[in-house]
Amino acid sequence: LADAWRRGKPTTAGDGVYGRLVYLRPGVASTAQHLVDAKRPVAFVADGESWASSIGLSATEILLRNGVQQSWIDNEAKIGTRFVLALLDDDGAIWPATWDGLERVVDTYYAGDIANKMKKHWPTLRSHTWDHLETLGKSSFSAMEEKDGQMTPEFYLQCEDSVFNARRFLANSLSVNRLFSGTGFTVDERNSGHKGTAEYFAVNRLLSSIPPPQLVNISL
């Protein structure tokens, strides 16, 4: 699949492969770069079939399809950020990014106090959208964050036990933001009728742990 991307040639290869577009900002050594923020235990990845069908797309189009704002992309381009497709082999610890999968992530990587505190909130989280929760809470999540700061794991254990704080924890600590649908597919706001890309949770890792042939530079 990596070779097909480099050559820009269609392929049907992709079984047992997953991937993520990783950004490398100037001055940051690639050996120190993780798939996502090093504090996060998992990263969102897409399956090999999705990456095979995306061959030839620019990094910009891929990012837009996954809900990234054009303004962010433009700012990264100005500072010289590079984008790399990191392809991963299935290691047995990759599962669909559904609500079941998300609960499994919390139970696996935040076992104990955090998982126990989250447990009673899962039914409400599954049945209420981000916007609906903001309506119920009579405040936007961005306003809550501006007032209280980021909902880190440490802060979550200390704060009020509410579904709003549980949702903020998922957003801040696992990047499960407003666009997370829980269906296992991404949301492309530009095309509401489009199913989106199949997405999964994979263990976050250093790029240096991935064989170099499985890293492909993708232009904006």
C-alpha contacts under 8 A as a table, 3 or more apart, distances in Angstrom:
res1	aa1	res2	aa2	distance
1	L	4	A	5.04
1	L	5	W	6.30
1	L	11	T	7.17
1	L	13	A	5.81
1	L	14	G	6.17
1	L	48	G	7.76
1	L	52	A	6.82
2	A	5	W	5.14
2	A	6	R	6.35
2	A	87	L	7.34
2	A	213	P	7.08
2	A	214	Q	5.78
2	A	215	L	7.27
2	A	216	V	6.52
3	D	6	R	5.08
3	D	7	R	6.20
4	A	7	R	5.15
4	A	8	G	5.75
4	A	9	K	5.16
4	A	10	P	6.58
4	A	11	T	6.44
4	A	55	I	7.61
5	W	8	G	4.94
5	W	9	K	6.64
5	W	52	A	7.91
5	W	55	I	5.67
5	W	56	G	7.24
5	W	216	V	7.38
6	R	9	K	7.95
6	R	216	V	6.88
8	G	55	I	6.09
8	G	56	G	5.57
9	K	55	I	7.15
9	K	56	G	7.88
10	P	52	A	7.04
10	P	53	S	7.63
10	P	55	I	6.69
11	T	52	A	6.12
12	T	49	E	7.41
12	T	52	A	6.59
13	A	48	G	7.38
13	A	49	E	7.40
13	A	52	A	6.92
14	G	17	V	5.35
14	G	18	Y	7.76
14	G	47	D	7.43
14	G	48	G	3.96
14	G	49	E	5.21
14	G	51	W	7.63
14	G	52	A	6.47
15	D	48	G	5.96
15	D	49	E	6.99
16	G	47	D	7.94
16	G	48	G	6.99
16	G	89	D	6.07
16	G	90	D	5.27
17	V	47	D	6.17
17	V	48	G	4.79
17	V	87	L	6.66
17	V	88	L	5.64
17	V	89	D	4.86
17	V	90	D	5.88
18	Y	45	V	6.22
18	Y	46	A	5.55
18	Y	47	D	4.34
18	Y	48	G	5.00
18	Y	51	W	7.96
18	Y	87	L	5.64
18	Y	88	L	5.07
18	Y	89	D	6.42
18	Y	90	D	7.00
19	G	45	V	5.28
19	G	46	A	5.44
19	G	47	D	6.41
19	G	48	G	6.87
19	G	51	W	7.24
19	G	85	L	6.59
19	G	86	A	5.36
19	G	87	L	4.23
19	G	88	L	5.72
20	R	35	L	7.33
20	R	44	F	7.22
20	R	45	V	4.94
20	R	46	A	6.42
20	R	85	L	5.68
20	R	86	A	5.40
20	R	87	L	6.75
21	L	59	A	7.79
21	L	83	F	6.44
21	L	84	V	5.59
21	L	85	L	4.48
21	L	86	A	6.28
22	V	35	L	5.87
22	V	36	V	7.33
22	V	83	F	5.57
22	V	84	V	5.16
22	V	85	L	6.18
22	V	86	A	6.87
23	Y	81	T	6.46
23	Y	82	R	5.67
23	Y	83	F	4.52
23	Y	84	V	6.35
24	L	28	V	6.75
24	L	30	S	7.00
24	L	33	Q	7.44
24	L	81	T	5.53
24	L	82	R	5.03
24	L	83	F	6.11
24	L	84	V	7.57
25	R	28	V	5.85
25	R	76	E	7.90
25	R	79	I	7.62
25	R	80	G	6.82
25	R	81	T	4.40
25	R	82	R	6.39
26	P	79	I	7.35
26	P	80	G	6.38
26	P	81	T	6.09
26	P	82	R	7.98
28	V	32	A	7.22
28	V	33	Q	7.27
29	A	32	A	5.45
29	A	33	Q	6.66
30	S	33	Q	5.07
30	S	207	L	6.77
30	S	208	S	7.16
31	T	206	L	6.98
31	T	207	L	6.31
31	T	208	S	5.01
32	A	206	L	6.62
32	A	207	L	7.52
32	A	208	S	7.50
33	Q	36	V	7.90
33	Q	38	A	7.95
33	Q	206	L	5.67
33	Q	207	L	5.88
33	Q	208	S	7.77
34	H	37	D	6.44
34	H	38	A	5.86
34	H	204	N	6.66
34	H	205	R	5.24
34	H	206	L	4.11
34	H	207	L	5.58
35	L	38	A	7.90
35	L	43	A	6.63
35	L	86	A	7.89
35	L	204	N	5.83
35	L	205	R	5.93
35	L	206	L	6.45
35	L	207	L	6.61
36	V	40	R	6.99
36	V	42	V	7.98
36	V	43	A	6.14
36	V	204	N	6.70
37	D	40	R	5.71
38	A	41	P	7.48
38	A	204	N	7.38
38	A	205	R	7.86
39	K	173	S	7.84
40	R	43	A	7.33
40	R	173	S	6.25
40	R	174	L	6.03
40	R	204	N	6.90
41	P	109	Y	6.76
41	P	174	L	7.68
41	P	203	V	6.15
41	P	204	N	5.44
42	V	105	V	7.87
42	V	174	L	7.16
42	V	201	F	6.09
42	V	202	A	5.35
42	V	203	V	4.46
42	V	204	N	4.49
43	A	174	L	7.80
43	A	201	F	5.66
43	A	202	A	5.41
43	A	203	V	6.27
43	A	204	N	5.35
44	F	97	A	7.55
44	F	199	E	6.41
44	F	200	Y	5.57
44	F	201	F	4.91
44	F	202	A	6.42
45	V	199	E	5.57
45	V	200	Y	5.18
45	V	201	F	6.14
45	V	202	A	6.55
46	A	50	S	6.37
46	A	51	W	7.05
46	A	197	T	6.83
46	A	198	A	5.78
46	A	199	E	4.58
46	A	200	Y	6.01
47	D	50	S	5.48
47	D	51	W	6.59
47	D	198	A	6.48
47	D	199	E	6.74
47	D	200	Y	7.40
48	G	51	W	5.04
48	G	52	A	5.98
49	E	52	A	5.05
49	E	53	S	6.24
50	S	53	S	5.22
50	S	54	S	6.31
50	S	197	T	6.38
50	S	198	A	6.98
51	W	54	S	4.97
51	W	55	I	6.53
52	A	55	I	5.63
54	S	57	L	5.71
54	S	62	I	7.90
57	L	61	E	6.26
57	L	62	I	6.68
58	S	61	E	5.36
58	S	62	I	6.40
58	S	218	I	6.65
58	S	219	S	5.88
58	S	220	L	5.34
59	A	62	I	5.10
59	A	63	L	6.07
59	A	83	F	6.93
59	A	218	I	5.87
59	A	219	S	5.82
59	A	220	L	4.70
60	T	63	L	5.21
60	T	64	L	6.14
60	T	73	I	6.89
60	T	220	L	5.19
61	E	64	L	5.07
61	E	65	R	6.12
62	I	65	R	5.21
62	I	66	N	6.52
63	L	66	N	5.13
63	L	67	G	6.59
63	L	68	V	5.32
63	L	69	Q	7.97
64	L	67	G	5.27
64	L	68	V	5.04
64	L	69	Q	6.49
64	L	70	Q	6.97
64	L	188	D	7.49
65	R	68	V	7.41
65	R	187	V	7.62
65	R	188	D	5.15
65	R	189	E	7.99
65	R	190	R	7.85
65	R	196	G	7.67
66	N	186	T	6.18
66	N	187	V	6.48
66	N	188	D	5.87
66	N	197	T	7.97
67	G	179	L	7.21
67	G	187	V	6.74
67	G	188	D	5.73
67	G	189	E	6.65
68	V	72	W	7.15
68	V	73	I	7.54
69	Q	72	W	5.46
69	Q	73	I	6.66
70	Q	73	I	5.05
70	Q	74	D	6.11
71	S	74	D	5.07
71	S	75	N	6.22
72	W	75	N	5.17
72	W	76	E	6.27
73	I	76	E	5.17
73	I	77	A	6.19
74	D	77	A	5.08
74	D	78	K	6.34
75	N	78	K	5.15
75	N	79	I	6.68
76	E	79	I	5.39
76	E	80	G	6.35
76	E	81	T	5.30
77	A	80	G	5.17
77	A	81	T	5.77
77	A	220	L	7.70
78	K	81	T	7.71
82	R	217	N	7.66
82	R	218	I	7.78
82	R	219	S	7.53
83	F	217	N	6.05
83	F	218	I	5.52
83	F	219	S	6.75
83	F	220	L	7.63
84	V	215	L	6.31
84	V	216	V	5.39
84	V	217	N	4.46
84	V	218	I	5.58
85	L	214	Q	7.99
85	L	215	L	5.65
85	L	216	V	4.97
85	L	217	N	6.26
85	L	218	I	6.62
86	A	207	L	7.52
86	A	210	I	7.65
86	A	214	Q	6.11
86	A	215	L	4.77
86	A	216	V	6.63
87	L	210	I	7.92
87	L	214	Q	5.21
87	L	215	L	6.38
88	L	210	I	7.28
88	L	214	Q	7.32
90	D	93	A	7.38
90	D	94	I	6.75
91	D	94	I	6.92
93	A	202	A	6.43
93	A	203	V	6.96
94	I	200	Y	6.51
94	I	201	F	5.55
94	I	202	A	4.71
94	I	203	V	7.27
95	W	101	G	6.32
95	W	200	Y	5.41
95	W	201	F	5.54
95	W	202	A	7.08
96	P	101	G	5.73
96	P	184	G	5.59
96	P	198	A	7.96
96	P	199	E	6.24
96	P	200	Y	4.20
96	P	201	F	6.20
97	A	100	D	7.80
97	A	101	G	5.28
97	A	102	L	6.24
97	A	182	G	6.49
97	A	183	T	7.22
97	A	184	G	4.64
97	A	185	F	7.46
97	A	199	E	5.62
97	A	200	Y	4.43
97	A	201	F	5.60
98	T	101	G	4.88
98	T	102	L	6.07
98	T	181	S	7.68
98	T	182	G	4.14
98	T	183	T	5.07
98	T	184	G	4.63
99	W	102	L	4.97
99	W	103	E	6.15
99	W	126	R	6.63
99	W	182	G	4.76
99	W	183	T	7.28
100	D	103	E	5.22
100	D	104	R	6.23
101	G	104	R	4.97
101	G	105	V	6.26
101	G	201	F	7.57
102	L	105	V	4.97
102	L	106	V	6.43
103	E	106	V	5.20
103	E	107	D	6.15
103	E	122	W	7.74
104	R	107	D	5.02
104	R	108	T	5.89
105	V	108	T	5.10
105	V	109	Y	5.85
105	V	110	Y	7.59
105	V	201	F	7.97
106	V	109	Y	5.44
106	V	110	Y	5.00
106	V	111	A	6.71
106	V	114	I	7.78
106	V	115	A	5.83
107	D	110	Y	5.66
107	D	111	A	4.86
107	D	112	G	7.84
107	D	115	A	5.38
108	T	111	A	5.60
110	Y	113	D	7.64
110	Y	114	I	5.76
110	Y	115	A	5.70
111	A	114	I	6.55
111	A	115	A	5.22
111	A	116	N	7.64
112	G	115	A	5.51
112	G	116	N	6.01
113	D	116	N	5.16
113	D	117	K	6.07
113	D	157	L	7.41
114	I	117	K	5.08
114	I	118	M	6.13
114	I	153	P	7.44
114	I	156	Y	7.74
114	I	157	L	6.57
115	A	118	M	5.12
115	A	119	K	6.11
116	N	119	K	5.24
116	N	120	K	7.94
117	K	120	K	7.08
117	K	157	L	7.86
117	K	161	D	7.32
118	M	121	H	5.53
118	M	122	W	6.79
118	M	166	A	6.32
119	K	122	W	5.85
120	K	123	P	7.15
121	H	124	T	5.54
121	H	125	L	6.14
121	H	162	S	7.80
121	H	163	V	5.65
121	H	166	A	7.18
122	W	125	L	4.98
122	W	126	R	6.00
123	P	126	R	5.29
123	P	127	S	6.34
124	T	127	S	5.19
124	T	128	H	5.93
124	T	163	V	7.36
125	L	128	H	5.48
125	L	129	T	7.42
125	L	163	V	7.23
125	L	167	R	7.17
126	R	129	T	7.74
126	R	182	G	7.62
128	H	132	H	5.83
128	H	133	L	6.27
129	T	132	H	5.09
129	T	133	L	6.27
129	T	178	R	7.98
130	W	133	L	5.29
130	W	134	E	6.39
130	W	178	R	5.51
131	D	134	E	5.09
131	D	135	T	6.34
131	D	178	R	7.79
132	H	135	T	5.04
132	H	136	L	6.26
133	L	136	L	5.00
133	L	137	G	6.00
133	L	164	F	6.97
134	E	137	G	5.03
134	E	138	K	5.90
134	E	139	S	5.47
134	E	140	S	5.12
134	E	141	F	6.57
135	T	138	K	5.02
135	T	139	S	6.76
135	T	140	S	7.79
137	G	140	S	7.69
137	G	164	F	7.12
139	S	143	A	6.54
139	S	144	M	6.95
140	S	143	A	5.19
140	S	144	M	6.40
141	F	144	M	4.94
141	F	145	E	6.16
141	F	168	R	7.07
142	S	145	E	5.07
142	S	146	E	6.10
143	A	146	E	5.00
143	A	147	K	6.16
144	M	147	K	5.15
144	M	148	D	6.01
144	M	149	G	7.61
145	E	148	D	5.18
145	E	149	G	4.68
145	E	150	Q	5.61
145	E	151	M	7.52
146	E	149	G	5.66
150	Q	155	F	7.99
150	Q	172	N	6.37
151	M	154	E	7.90
151	M	155	F	5.70
151	M	156	Y	5.73
151	M	165	N	7.37
151	M	168	R	5.96
151	M	169	F	5.05
151	M	172	N	5.82
151	M	173	S	7.21
152	T	155	F	5.11
152	T	156	Y	5.98
152	T	169	F	6.43
152	T	172	N	6.60
152	T	173	S	6.06
153	P	156	Y	5.07
153	P	157	L	6.47
153	P	169	F	6.96
153	P	173	S	6.97
154	E	157	L	5.51
154	E	158	Q	6.79
155	F	158	Q	5.17
155	F	159	C	6.12
156	Y	159	C	5.32
156	Y	160	E	7.95
156	Y	165	N	7.00
156	Y	166	A	7.57
156	Y	169	F	6.51
159	C	165	N	7.66
160	E	165	N	7.28
161	D	165	N	6.96
161	D	166	A	7.66
162	S	165	N	5.38
162	S	166	A	6.32
163	V	166	A	4.88
163	V	167	R	6.16
164	F	167	R	5.18
164	F	168	R	6.24
165	N	168	R	4.90
165	N	169	F	6.07
166	A	169	F	5.11
166	A	170	L	6.50
167	R	170	L	5.17
167	R	171	A	6.33
168	R	171	A	5.03
168	R	172	N	6.01
169	F	172	N	5.27
169	F	173	S	5.64
169	F	174	L	7.60
170	L	173	S	5.53
170	L	174	L	5.25
170	L	175	S	6.57
170	L	176	V	5.42
170	L	177	N	7.57
171	A	174	L	5.69
171	A	175	S	4.61
171	A	176	V	4.37
171	A	177	N	4.83
171	A	178	R	8.00
172	N	175	S	5.62
172	N	176	V	7.46
173	S	176	V	7.99
176	V	179	L	7.65
176	V	180	F	5.80
177	N	180	F	5.65
179	L	186	T	7.39
179	L	187	V	5.97
180	F	186	T	7.03
180	F	187	V	7.30
181	S	184	G	7.37
181	S	185	F	7.25
181	S	186	T	7.27
181	S	187	V	7.21
182	G	185	F	7.51
184	G	198	A	5.75
184	G	199	E	5.44
184	G	200	Y	6.86
185	F	195	K	6.88
185	F	196	G	5.40
185	F	197	T	5.15
185	F	198	A	4.38
185	F	199	E	5.34
186	T	195	K	7.55
186	T	196	G	4.78
186	T	197	T	5.16
186	T	198	A	6.50
186	T	199	E	6.44
187	V	192	S	7.62
187	V	194	H	7.98
187	V	195	K	7.33
187	V	196	G	5.53
187	V	197	T	7.84
188	D	191	N	5.60
188	D	192	S	6.47
188	D	194	H	7.02
188	D	196	G	6.21
189	E	192	S	5.70
191	N	194	H	5.48
192	S	195	K	7.87
205	R	209	S	6.97
206	L	209	S	5.42
206	L	210	I	7.38
207	L	210	I	5.42
208	S	211	P	7.40
208	S	212	P	7.86
210	I	214	Q	6.75
210	I	215	L	7.55
211	P	214	Q	5.59
211	P	215	L	7.33
212	P	215	L	5.39
213	P	216	V	7.49
